[in-house]
Amino acid sequence: MSRFRPIDRQTDYLLPPSVQEWLPETHLARYVVDVVEALDLSALERAYAGRGSDAYHPAMLLSLLIYGYATGTHSSRRIERATYDSLAFRFIACNQHPDHDTLASFRRRFGEQFAELFVQVLQVARENQLSRFGTVSLDGTKLHANASRHSALSYGHAQKIEAQLKAEVQEMLKLAEAADQGNVPEGVDLPAEIKRREDRLAAIATAKAKIEARAKERFEREQAEYEAKMAQRQAKQASTGKKPGGKPPKPPQTGPQAEDQINLTDEDSRIMKVAGGGFEQCYNAQAVVDTESMLVVAPHITTAGNDKEQVAPMLECIQALPDGLNQPARLLADTGFYSERNVQHCHDAGVEPLIAVGRDAHHPDWRSRFEEPAPLETPTSHVEQMKHALKTQTGRAAYALRKQTVEPVFGIIKSVMGFRQFLLRGVGNVRNEWTLVCLAWNFKRMAVLRLQ
């Protein structure tokens, strides 16, 4: 006869239960609570006026968000529900249940402070000797915005709709003024229909104004680049006495183009090409990752789909960090970040760049793996020095760290932590949420490193 343990849900506890008994000592939730409660949260605490009923402590709300993002629970409603269903969330919340409005308001209200807390956590990692932060990898990944690409409005289409709506308004105004309204279909409320179209015209006018402002900024940027290229060609012609080869650069076009778009749901997001083909409404999430510990050193969000202009901003993010974190010896990046100017930016910042100039050939000759290039003749440019370094065995081994550091971090964030789309809208809010995502990843990674 089989013997089973009894099922008894009626007997009361003989002793009062303790939340400390709910989780093992090495659980991620315990680690998150221990680190967060050791951080300096005085700026968050001072933001509470002290009026009304007692508020939930910022350390508890922050711990709930960090653990939620680290375990794939991003929605404030799901986190609220987890404080009832999950022992780990109940442990963090001390058996309390902050509602989703409280969690969502906290995330929006203190989003700017996440960057400061992110730096404090990096300092904790350095003090615990989890990494020396010597070599870092830079890469970007496209993450869906909280908006559909079908909500995008192009400048050309806006002009067509605007003309159609204006014609309809004029037609309805004439019908409204006519003494005989027999031509009006039954059930049509002309004032309401006119107002609805006027509201749409106002929204289209606002969208067109924003597209025109973006076009003006783009023209000013492209005009500066065009003038710099022309000045470089003229200087080369003056020094050599020969006309430079190739076609001269084309001057930029003024004004918005018909295909220029703006999203009516999240105007800061952009339609970008995504991996696997196709285009989606996205933000370009950038991250600098330490190759030794796989910790994110600097997160950033850009609305540019191209990575080529992101080296300088990311170097500025690194240099803004405290001593011990702000001066990596080497920066690794793929060919999407390569340009002569970016190589120079790295040298100006005192960082050795290893940025791929082009794609490596598939199945190269096996001898090439063991060959060393001939020494460079001096003097050479920074670009030539970098190209030479990438051909050496030491340089190839160092550059190979890129694929096994920053790309796995993005893969884990998307596939394990389940973060593929931002919940917030607007580039400022999205930047804060990406910082929170990277903060959650760092906690997840540090909890593993401490046990090694």
Buried (B, 14 or more C-beta within 10 A) or exposed (E): EEEEEEEEEEEEEEEEEEEEEBBEEEBBBBBBBEBBEEBEBEEBEEEEEEEEEEBBBBBBBBBBBBBBBBBEBBBBEBBBBBBEEBEBBBBBBEEEBBBBEBBBEBBEEBBEBBBBBBBBBBBBBBEEEBBEBEBBBBBBBBBBBBBBBEBBBBBBBBBEBBEEBEEBBEEBEEBEEEEEEEEBEEEEEBEEBBEEBEEBBEEBEEBBEBBBEBBEEBBEEBEEEBEEEEEEBEEEEEEEEEEEEEEEBEEBEEEBEEEBBBBBBBBBBBBBEBEEEEBBBBBBBBBBBBBBBBBBBBBBBBBBBEBEBBBBBBBEBBBEBEEEBBBBEBBBBBEBBBBEEBBBBBBEBEBBBBBBEEEEEEEEEEEEEEEEEEEEEEEEEBBEBBBBBBEEEEBBEBBEBBEEBBBEBBEBBBEEBEBEBBBBBBBEBBBBBBBBBBBBBBBBBBBBBEEE
